[in-house]
Amino acid sequence: HSEKADVSAPPPPAYKDDALSDGQHEQRLIIARHLAEKIDLSLIPASDLSSTITESNLISTHDLYQAYRLQALNAERSKSK
C-alpha cells in the first residue's frame, strides 16, 4: 500500500508585529506607504475608503479627498446619462 506524501505548502512562519524592532516596523511602514501610492483609490468603494483605508493611515487625507472627488464626479456623470 502506498501513502500519499503531503504536498501542501508548509504553514507560514509565526508573525507578530510586536516582535519587530522599531526600526523594522518603521521601514515596513515606509515601504507600505510607497506601495499604497501606486493604488488607484478611485476604484475602491467609498465604504472601504472611509473605513479600512482611512484606518490604515497609509494614505494621505489629500489623496483620500481626491479619490472621493473622482468617485463623486464619475457618479454624477453616469447618473446624468
PyMOL commands that set and color helices and strands:
alter all, ss='L'
color gray80, all
select helices_A, chain A and resi 17-19+22-36+41-43+46-56+61-79
alter helices_A, ss='H'
color red, helices_A
deselect
rebuild
show_as cartoon
